Amino acid sequence: MNIYDKAHDLAKAMKESKEVEEITSAMKLVDADPESRRMLDDFRQRQMELQQRMMSGDMPAQDEMEKMEKQFEVLSLNLNIRRLFDAERRLSVIIEDVNKIISDSLQHLYGPAQP
């Protein structure tokens, strides 16, 4: 068994999954509305900037985080964007589950789990 072949099989299965299909479909709907696309792009840009700052140790102020949360709530009122966010969340859960399955399978290498 070649582990890389299995990884490619998993990647193919994910690419063909219902969740990826739903993201693709939702993105087409968002792209069809220039205002929705602009709002989403603005949100994603601000989100990426905040994440980069956080990764470099610069924690944003509480009011900045609240502003992002409010922007997320406003975007979620747009049915197409909400559909996209929901589909992305479902795919994210799958990725987290796969990571957990792989990590759990190697747990025996590092001893019993700590409470």
Backbone as CSV, one residue per row, in Angstrom:
resi,resn,N_x,N_y,N_z,CA_x,CA_y,CA_z,C_x,C_y,C_z
1,MET,0.852,-1.185,0.000,0.000,0.000,0.000,0.895,1.244,0.000
2,ASN,0.666,2.108,-0.953,1.400,3.367,-1.036,0.561,4.465,-0.396
3,ILE,1.102,5.064,0.644,0.351,6.072,1.400,-0.002,7.280,0.532
4,TYR,0.866,7.615,-0.415,0.596,8.760,-1.293,-0.558,8.470,-2.250
5,ASP,-0.641,7.220,-2.700,-1.776,6.839,-3.543,-3.081,6.976,-2.768
6,LYS,-3.060,6.550,-1.503,-4.257,6.680,-0.654,-4.615,8.160,-0.456
7,ALA,-3.596,8.991,-0.268,-3.845,10.431,-0.097,-4.473,11.017,-1.357
8,HIS,-3.978,10.583,-2.512,-4.563,11.060,-3.776,-6.000,10.554,-3.948
9,ASP,-6.250,9.321,-3.504,-7.613,8.789,-3.546,-8.538,9.618,-2.650
10,LEU,-8.047,9.955,-1.469,-8.835,10.774,-0.548,-9.091,12.154,-1.148
11,ALA,-8.066,12.745,-1.732,-8.226,14.062,-2.358,-9.267,14.017,-3.475
12,LYS,-9.228,12.955,-4.265,-10.205,12.795,-5.351,-11.617,12.639,-4.791
13,ALA,-11.748,11.837,-3.733,-13.067,11.636,-3.119,-13.607,12.944,-2.558
14,MET,-12.740,13.725,-1.945,-13.185,15.010,-1.404,-13.602,15.948,-2.535
15,LYS,-12.807,15.974,-3.589,-13.094,16.846,-4.738,-14.445,16.503,-5.370
16,GLU,-14.806,15.214,-5.330,-16.059,14.751,-5.918,-17.210,14.707,-4.910
17,SER,-16.958,15.169,-3.695,-17.963,15.071,-2.642,-19.120,16.045,-2.834
18,LYS,-20.215,15.717,-2.175,-21.400,16.572,-2.186,-21.070,17.947,-1.608
19,GLU,-20.222,17.976,-0.601,-19.868,19.244,0.054,-19.135,20.185,-0.896
20,VAL,-18.185,19.664,-1.658,-17.456,20.489,-2.619,-18.402,20.927,-3.740
21,GLU,-19.282,20.045,-4.142,-20.279,20.389,-5.155,-21.165,21.546,-4.663
22,GLU,-21.534,21.506,-3.389,-22.371,22.572,-2.824,-21.620,23.895,-2.747
23,ILE,-20.335,23.847,-2.425,-19.530,25.074,-2.401,-19.439,25.662,-3.805
24,THR,-19.181,24.820,-4.785,-19.079,25.273,-6.168,-20.380,25.918,-6.634
25,SER,-21.483,25.280,-6.312,-22.793,25.797,-6.688,-23.070,27.137,-6.006
26,ALA,-22.770,27.221,-4.723,-23.000,28.460,-3.980,-22.107,29.582,-4.511
27,MET,-20.864,29.260,-4.855,-19.954,30.274,-5.396,-20.468,30.836,-6.712
28,LYS,-21.061,29.993,-7.529,-21.620,30.467,-8.806,-22.733,31.481,-8.552
29,LEU,-23.557,31.212,-7.542,-24.637,32.139,-7.210,-24.091,33.462,-6.676
30,VAL,-23.070,33.386,-5.842,-22.456,34.613,-5.304,-21.790,35.388,-6.437
31,ASP,-21.084,34.691,-7.310,-20.399,35.349,-8.424,-21.373,36.034,-9.384
32,ALA,-22.585,35.533,-9.456,-23.584,36.105,-10.355,-24.109,37.457,-9.859
33,ASP,-23.841,37.784,-8.604,-24.295,39.046,-8.016,-23.070,39.873,-7.627
34,PRO,-22.734,40.899,-8.411,-21.516,41.675,-8.151,-21.441,42.265,-6.740
35,GLU,-22.562,42.698,-6.178,-22.548,43.267,-4.833,-22.232,42.190,-3.787
36,SER,-22.816,41.012,-3.954,-22.514,39.901,-3.045,-21.039,39.527,-3.143
37,ARG,-20.536,39.476,-4.349,-19.127,39.125,-4.573,-18.213,40.147,-3.905
38,ARG,-18.537,41.434,-4.065,-17.726,42.492,-3.470,-17.732,42.395,-1.946
39,MET,-18.907,42.188,-1.368,-19.010,42.083,0.088,-18.226,40.882,0.608
40,LEU,-18.345,39.761,-0.078,-17.628,38.555,0.332,-16.122,38.752,0.206
41,ASP,-15.676,39.336,-0.896,-14.244,39.575,-1.087,-13.695,40.494,-0.003
42,ASP,-14.445,41.545,0.334,-14.024,42.475,1.381,-13.905,41.746,2.722
43,PHE,-14.900,40.938,3.039,-14.882,40.187,4.293,-13.690,39.233,4.335
44,ARG,-13.476,38.506,3.269,-12.376,37.530,3.238,-11.017,38.226,3.341
45,GLN,-10.892,39.381,2.721,-9.632,40.132,2.806,-9.375,40.564,4.252
46,ARG,-10.388,41.113,4.902,-10.240,41.545,6.295,-9.977,40.352,7.206
47,GLN,-10.652,39.247,6.931,-10.465,38.033,7.719,-9.026,37.526,7.595
48,MET,-8.496,37.512,6.388,-7.136,37.052,6.155,-6.128,37.966,6.863
49,GLU,-6.356,39.269,6.790,-5.459,40.206,7.462,-5.456,39.970,8.971
50,LEU,-6.643,39.766,9.545,-6.725,39.494,10.983,-6.017,38.197,11.349
51,GLN,-6.212,37.164,10.553,-5.573,35.878,10.827,-4.055,35.988,10.750
52,GLN,-3.560,36.735,9.774,-2.114,36.916,9.650,-1.564,37.663,10.861
53,ARG,-2.281,38.676,11.303,-1.853,39.411,12.482,-1.829,38.498,13.705
54,MET,-2.869,37.687,13.847,-2.952,36.784,14.995,-1.811,35.763,14.966
55,MET,-1.495,35.259,13.779,-0.413,34.274,13.662,0.944,34.886,13.991
56,SER,1.067,36.192,13.808,2.338,36.846,14.139,2.348,37.350,15.582
57,GLY,1.290,37.018,16.340,1.251,37.364,17.755,0.573,38.681,18.077
58,ASP,0.066,39.366,17.062,-0.612,40.652,17.260,-2.112,40.401,17.386
59,MET,-2.582,40.282,18.612,-3.995,40.003,18.846,-4.822,41.259,18.610
60,PRO,-5.849,41.169,17.750,-6.693,42.328,17.471,-7.502,42.729,18.710
61,ALA,-7.853,43.997,18.742,-8.663,44.513,19.845,-10.054,43.883,19.794
62,GLN,-10.704,43.861,20.944,-12.044,43.277,21.062,-13.020,43.934,20.089
63,ASP,-12.944,45.255,19.942,-13.876,45.945,19.050,-13.660,45.543,17.589
64,GLU,-12.411,45.235,17.235,-12.126,44.771,15.883,-12.755,43.400,15.634
65,MET,-12.654,42.528,16.625,-13.242,41.195,16.507,-14.762,41.285,16.438
66,GLU,-15.338,42.166,17.236,-16.790,42.361,17.216,-17.245,42.902,15.863
67,LYS,-16.458,43.789,15.280,-16.785,44.344,13.963,-16.809,43.233,12.909
68,MET,-15.830,42.325,12.985,-15.799,41.200,12.049,-17.010,40.288,12.252
69,GLU,-17.372,40.057,13.505,-18.533,39.216,13.804,-19.812,39.852,13.248
70,LYS,-19.927,41.151,13.400,-21.105,41.853,12.865,-21.135,41.781,11.340
71,GLN,-19.973,41.925,10.721,-19.910,41.829,9.263,-20.304,40.423,8.813
72,PHE,-19.866,39.416,9.555,-20.246,38.039,9.245,-21.761,37.872,9.343
73,GLU,-22.356,38.431,10.382,-23.810,38.340,10.565,-24.553,39.022,9.425
74,VAL,-24.064,40.184,9.001,-24.692,40.900,7.881,-24.577,40.070,6.606
75,LEU,-23.395,39.533,6.358,-23.207,38.705,5.160,-24.115,37.480,5.193
76,SER,-24.317,36.931,6.376,-25.143,35.728,6.510,-26.615,35.996,6.202
77,LEU,-27.003,37.255,6.177,-28.378,37.589,5.790,-28.597,37.389,4.293
78,ASN,-27.507,37.436,3.534,-27.557,37.173,2.100,-27.654,35.654,1.933
79,LEU,-28.760,35.184,1.362,-29.003,33.736,1.296,-27.925,32.970,0.539
80,ASN,-27.400,33.549,-0.529,-26.363,32.850,-1.294,-25.052,32.774,-0.522
81,ILE,-24.702,33.847,0.162,-23.475,33.835,0.958,-23.641,32.902,2.150
82,ARG,-24.802,32.916,2.770,-25.037,32.000,3.887,-24.942,30.549,3.418
83,ARG,-25.477,30.281,2.248,-25.389,28.928,1.682,-23.916,28.543,1.491
84,LEU,-23.101,29.483,1.003,-21.675,29.233,0.831,-21.001,28.981,2.173
85,PHE,-21.255,29.841,3.159,-20.660,29.678,4.481,-21.042,28.324,5.090
86,ASP,-22.300,27.933,4.939,-22.752,26.646,5.490,-22.044,25.474,4.810
87,ALA,-21.912,25.563,3.488,-21.236,24.492,2.751,-19.760,24.427,3.132
88,GLU,-19.127,25.579,3.292,-17.722,25.599,3.704,-17.553,25.024,5.106
89,ARG,-18.492,25.328,5.979,-18.431,24.791,7.345,-18.533,23.267,7.321
90,ARG,-19.437,22.727,6.499,-19.583,21.273,6.419,-18.304,20.610,5.892
91,LEU,-17.670,21.234,4.889,-16.415,20.684,4.376,-15.326,20.775,5.438
92,SER,-15.303,21.854,6.178,-14.323,22.026,7.249,-14.464,20.934,8.307
93,VAL,-15.689,20.564,8.635,-15.923,19.490,9.606,-15.349,18.173,9.079
94,ILE,-15.539,17.912,7.808,-14.995,16.684,7.213,-13.475,16.684,7.303
95,ILE,-12.856,17.803,6.972,-11.393,17.894,7.023,-10.902,17.685,8.453
96,GLU,-11.577,18.304,9.418,-11.209,18.109,10.826,-11.365,16.649,11.235
97,ASP,-12.452,16.019,10.797,-12.670,14.608,11.131,-11.574,13.719,10.543
98,VAL,-11.194,13.981,9.290,-10.142,13.198,8.646,-8.818,13.394,9.389
99,ASN,-8.524,14.635,9.753,-7.298,14.895,10.524,-7.309,14.150,11.845
100,LYS,-8.451,14.117,12.507,-8.570,13.418,13.790,-8.373,11.914,13.598
101,ILE,-8.966,11.362,12.564,-8.818,9.930,12.282,-7.340,9.589,12.085
102,ILE,-6.642,10.412,11.307,-5.223,10.155,11.060,-4.423,10.313,12.353
103,SER,-4.670,11.385,13.077,-3.949,11.617,14.343,-4.208,10.502,15.344
104,ASP,-5.465,10.098,15.469,-5.810,9.028,16.411,-5.116,7.716,16.041
105,SER,-4.948,7.477,14.740,-4.322,6.223,14.318,-2.843,6.168,14.700
106,LEU,-2.254,7.317,14.995,-0.833,7.384,15.353,-0.612,7.621,16.843
107,GLN,-1.689,7.712,17.584,-1.606,8.013,19.014,-0.733,7.025,19.763
108,HIS,-0.764,5.763,19.361,0.017,4.734,20.050,1.521,5.038,20.025
109,LEU,1.969,5.868,19.099,3.381,6.215,19.007,3.817,7.143,20.135
110,TYR,2.869,7.844,20.718,3.189,8.886,21.692,2.679,8.573,23.095
111,GLY,2.179,7.394,23.309,1.721,7.001,24.635,0.264,7.351,24.856
112,PRO,-0.237,7.035,26.036,-1.656,7.273,26.337,-1.966,8.769,26.339
113,ALA,-3.197,9.058,25.974,-3.661,10.452,25.966,-3.649,11.010,27.361
114,GLN,-3.289,12.268,27.483,-3.290,12.950,28.794,-4.678,13.472,29.091
115,PRO,-5.113,13.366,30.365,-6.460,13.835,30.724,-6.606,15.329,30.597
